[in-house]
Every structure is written in C-alpha cells, then in structure tokens.
Amino acid sequence: MVTLNTAPFCPRPLTKPELDNNDIYMAANPGRDDPVEIVGPLRFAQWLLLTFDARCHACVERPRQLTLYHDVVVELDFWTRQHDGSEMFWYLVPEKDSRNGPTGRVFRDATLWAEAAQQTGVPLTFVHEHQILQRGQRIANFFRLLPHAQAAYHLPDRTLIRDRVAEFFAHRPLSMTFEQVEGSLCDLGKASVRSTLCGFIHEGVITFDHDLPLDDRTLLTWRSSW
C-alpha cells in the first residue's frame, strides 16, 4: 500500500501566509491516515473525486512544480497512482484562465503547459472549474461518505464486520439499501455497519449511483467481479 512515506512525491508544506489567508481543508486519507491539507473548495472537491475513484490507489496534493519557460515555475495540484500502476498529475484550471473554444471552454495556456509537461516527461491532465461544478451531487455524496469511510478502518471488530457484510450480499443478488443492510445486521451496531459499507464504497467493492442524492434508501450494489 502506498503511504505518505512510500509515495514518490510528498505534499509541499503550506506556508504560514497560505495557512492564514486561504480556506484550508484538512482531512485524512481513508485507510492510510495520511494528513491532507487542501487549499480552496475546488481543490478539496477534486480531492474527493480522486479519493473515491475506485481506480485510484494513492493521491498526493501539491506534489511538484513545473517549469514553463525561463524562471516561470508553476505548481501542480495532485499526483495519483492507479491500481494498475499508471500515474497522473492534475492541474485545476480556474474559470478566469479559460476561454471559449470550438468544443467548449479551454485552458488559455494549455499548449504552453502541455509542451512543458511533455519535455519534462510529466503525464498531465487539466480539470476545468466548470467540470468540477458539474459533479456537485457526487462531490456532496463523497463528502458525506468521508467520515464513515475514515472510521471504517479503525473499527475494533473490522474483519468480523466486513465478513458479515460480504456474506450478507453474497446471498442476495439484488441491490440493497443502507436501511436493509443495517436492519438485517443490527446485532453489529448500525454505526459500525454504516462505516463498513462506506469503507467498501471507498474501496470500490460496493457501488451506487453517484449522481443521485445519498440517503438511507440509496441502493447499494456489490461488485461481484471486483
């Protein structure tokens, strides 16, 4: 498992002015407890999207800088590694740095950045502000899931509860709601079952419709091919 100590990149520490003058979002990566400090709501939203992407094995904020030309240096927002070993750097493009193109909004300096990334050998993906805003419902869902997913990895009887939840789904081919699973496994405690379900969602073992509001009657589907 990739942790803050074993990842090839580590977050640049925030300066005191950054901490004093920006909206800082602090969290912990579920399952790893690496401390995370994100600057601004858009970056925090993108971090949630990456963290709850079942393909994503590790995510590091402010991983490295990129030299555009001469002494012009910019900072990339995230580095990720997927379970298949592929890596990617991410840069969030604010609306003020976009313009209308033939196929929609485009990054004004996309060519310059892409050339610098290619010369440096950095795989780079641009994420536009409007793309993040369009995913508002799933971001809200992941925000609600986060504390439960974090708690899932610290349950005293974690292995037992995971086995019981897995067994419950194994005998029921249809999707089940939070209410149904928690009611059927009431002897384990609702909070523990809820956290375990959210932990499975974080791992990608259980899925649901990310673009619908999350509630107690959300249908959960066990990914048997996982």
C-alpha positions as CSV (number, residue, x, y, z in Angstrom):
1,M,0.0,0.0,0.0
2,V,1.3,3.5,-0.9
3,T,1.5,5.8,2.1
4,L,2.9,9.3,2.6
5,N,6.2,7.7,3.5
6,T,6.4,5.4,0.4
7,A,4.9,7.6,-2.4
8,P,7.5,9.0,-4.8
9,F,6.1,12.5,-4.0
10,C,5.2,14.3,-0.8
11,P,3.0,17.3,-0.3
12,R,4.8,20.7,-0.2
13,P,4.1,22.1,3.3
14,L,1.9,25.1,3.3
15,T,3.5,28.4,4.3
16,K,2.1,30.4,7.2
17,P,0.7,33.1,4.8
18,E,-1.1,30.4,2.9
19,L,-2.5,29.0,6.1
20,D,-3.5,32.4,7.3
21,N,-5.0,33.8,4.1
22,N,-6.7,30.8,2.4
23,D,-9.6,28.4,3.0
24,I,-7.8,25.3,4.2
25,Y,-9.5,21.9,4.2
26,M,-7.9,19.2,6.5
27,A,-8.7,15.5,6.3
28,A,-7.1,12.1,6.3
29,N,-6.9,9.6,3.5
30,P,-9.3,6.7,4.4
31,G,-7.3,3.6,5.1
32,R,-3.9,5.4,5.2
33,D,-4.5,8.3,7.6
34,D,-2.0,10.4,5.7
35,P,-2.7,14.0,6.7
36,V,-4.2,16.1,3.9
37,E,-4.2,19.9,3.7
38,I,-6.1,21.3,0.6
39,V,-6.2,24.9,-0.4
40,G,-9.7,26.1,-1.5
41,P,-13.0,24.4,-2.0
42,L,-12.4,23.4,-5.7
43,R,-9.2,21.5,-4.9
44,F,-11.0,19.8,-2.0
45,A,-13.8,18.8,-4.3
46,Q,-11.3,17.4,-6.8
47,W,-9.5,15.5,-4.0
48,L,-12.8,13.9,-3.0
49,L,-13.4,12.8,-6.6
50,L,-10.0,11.3,-6.8
51,T,-10.1,9.7,-3.4
52,F,-13.4,8.0,-4.1
53,D,-12.3,6.8,-7.5
54,A,-12.0,3.1,-7.1
55,R,-9.2,3.0,-9.6
56,C,-7.1,5.4,-7.5
57,H,-4.6,3.8,-5.2
58,A,-2.8,6.9,-3.9
59,C,-3.3,10.7,-4.1
60,V,-0.8,13.4,-3.1
61,E,-1.6,17.2,-3.1
62,R,1.0,19.8,-4.3
63,P,3.4,17.0,-5.5
64,R,5.8,19.0,-7.6
65,Q,6.5,22.1,-9.7
66,L,6.7,22.5,-13.4
67,T,8.9,25.0,-15.3
68,L,7.0,26.6,-18.1
69,Y,9.9,28.7,-19.5
70,H,12.9,30.5,-18.2
71,D,12.2,31.2,-14.5
72,V,8.4,30.8,-14.7
73,V,7.5,28.0,-12.4
74,V,4.0,26.7,-11.6
75,E,2.7,24.1,-9.1
76,L,0.7,21.1,-10.0
77,D,-2.3,20.3,-7.8
78,F,-2.3,16.5,-7.4
79,W,-0.4,13.3,-8.3
80,T,-2.2,10.0,-8.4
81,R,-1.3,6.3,-8.9
82,Q,-3.9,3.9,-10.0
83,H,-4.1,0.2,-9.1
84,D,-2.7,-0.7,-12.5
85,G,0.5,1.3,-11.7
86,S,-0.3,4.2,-14.1
87,E,0.5,7.7,-12.8
88,M,-1.0,11.1,-13.5
89,F,-0.5,14.7,-12.5
90,W,-3.5,17.0,-12.3
91,Y,-3.9,20.8,-12.6
92,L,-7.2,22.6,-11.8
93,V,-7.9,25.4,-14.3
94,P,-9.9,28.3,-12.7
95,E,-12.6,29.8,-14.8
96,K,-10.7,33.1,-15.2
97,D,-7.9,31.2,-17.1
98,S,-10.4,29.6,-19.5
99,R,-11.8,30.9,-22.8
100,N,-14.4,29.7,-25.2
101,G,-13.1,27.2,-27.8
102,P,-14.8,25.3,-30.7
103,T,-15.6,22.4,-28.4
104,G,-16.3,24.3,-25.2
105,R,-14.1,26.0,-22.5
106,V,-10.4,25.6,-23.0
107,F,-7.3,26.5,-20.9
108,R,-5.7,29.7,-22.3
109,D,-2.2,28.4,-21.8
110,A,-2.9,24.7,-22.5
111,T,-0.3,24.4,-25.3
112,L,2.4,26.0,-23.2
113,W,1.7,23.8,-20.2
114,A,1.4,20.6,-22.4
115,E,4.7,21.3,-24.1
116,A,6.5,21.9,-20.7
117,A,4.9,18.7,-19.4
118,Q,6.0,16.7,-22.4
119,Q,9.6,18.0,-22.2
120,T,9.7,17.1,-18.5
121,G,8.1,13.7,-19.1
122,V,5.1,14.5,-16.8
123,P,1.7,13.0,-17.7
124,L,-0.7,15.9,-17.1
125,T,-4.4,16.2,-17.1
126,F,-6.3,19.6,-16.9
127,V,-9.5,19.7,-14.9
128,H,-11.6,22.8,-15.5
129,E,-13.6,24.6,-12.8
130,H,-16.9,24.1,-14.6
131,Q,-16.2,20.3,-14.9
132,I,-15.9,20.1,-11.1
133,L,-19.1,22.2,-10.6
134,Q,-21.0,19.8,-12.9
135,R,-20.2,17.0,-10.5
136,G,-21.7,18.8,-7.5
137,Q,-24.0,15.9,-6.4
138,R,-21.4,13.2,-6.4
139,I,-19.0,15.6,-4.6
140,A,-21.7,16.2,-1.9
141,N,-22.2,12.4,-1.7
142,F,-18.5,11.7,-1.2
143,F,-18.2,14.4,1.4
144,R,-21.0,12.7,3.4
145,L,-19.2,9.3,3.0
146,L,-15.8,10.5,4.0
147,P,-16.0,10.4,7.8
148,H,-17.7,7.0,7.7
149,A,-15.1,5.7,5.3
150,Q,-12.3,7.0,7.6
151,A,-13.9,5.3,10.6
152,A,-14.3,2.0,8.8
153,Y,-10.5,1.3,9.1
154,H,-10.5,1.8,12.9
155,L,-13.4,-0.4,14.0
156,P,-12.3,-2.9,16.7
157,D,-14.0,-5.8,15.0
158,R,-13.3,-4.6,11.5
159,T,-12.6,-8.1,9.9
160,L,-15.6,-9.7,11.5
161,I,-18.0,-6.9,10.4
162,R,-16.5,-6.9,6.8
163,D,-17.0,-10.7,6.6
164,R,-20.6,-10.4,7.8
165,V,-21.4,-7.7,5.3
166,A,-19.8,-9.6,2.5
167,E,-21.7,-12.7,3.4
168,F,-25.0,-10.7,3.6
169,F,-24.5,-9.5,0.0
170,A,-23.3,-12.9,-1.2
171,H,-26.8,-14.4,-0.5
172,R,-28.7,-11.5,-2.1
173,P,-28.2,-10.9,-5.8
174,L,-30.3,-7.7,-5.8
175,S,-29.1,-4.3,-4.7
176,M,-29.8,-3.4,-1.0
177,T,-30.3,-0.1,0.8
178,F,-28.4,1.1,3.8
179,E,-31.5,0.6,5.8
180,Q,-31.9,-3.0,4.8
181,V,-28.3,-4.0,5.4
182,E,-28.2,-2.2,8.8
183,G,-31.5,-3.6,9.9
184,S,-30.5,-7.2,9.0
185,L,-27.2,-6.9,10.8
186,C,-28.5,-4.9,13.8
187,D,-26.5,-7.1,16.2
188,L,-23.3,-5.5,14.9
189,G,-24.4,-1.9,15.6
190,K,-25.8,0.5,13.0
191,A,-22.8,2.8,13.1
192,S,-20.3,0.0,12.6
193,V,-22.3,-1.4,9.7
194,R,-22.7,2.0,8.1
195,S,-18.9,2.7,8.4
196,T,-18.1,-0.7,6.9
197,L,-20.5,-0.1,3.9
198,C,-18.9,3.3,3.3
199,G,-15.4,1.7,3.5
200,F,-16.4,-0.8,0.9
201,I,-17.7,2.0,-1.3
202,H,-14.4,3.8,-0.9
203,E,-12.6,0.6,-2.0
204,G,-14.9,0.2,-5.0
205,V,-16.3,-3.1,-3.7
206,I,-19.8,-1.6,-3.3
207,T,-21.1,0.9,-5.8
208,F,-24.2,3.2,-6.1
209,D,-25.5,5.9,-8.4
210,H,-23.1,8.7,-7.6
211,D,-25.2,11.3,-9.3
212,L,-28.3,10.8,-7.1
213,P,-28.7,12.2,-3.6
214,L,-27.3,9.8,-1.0
215,D,-29.6,8.8,1.8
216,D,-30.7,5.7,3.8
217,R,-32.6,4.3,0.9
218,T,-29.7,4.6,-1.6
219,L,-29.4,1.3,-3.5
220,L,-26.0,-0.4,-2.9
221,T,-24.7,-2.9,-5.4
222,W,-21.9,-5.5,-4.6
223,R,-19.4,-5.7,-7.4
224,S,-19.0,-9.5,-7.7
225,S,-16.4,-9.1,-10.4
226,W,-14.2,-6.9,-8.2
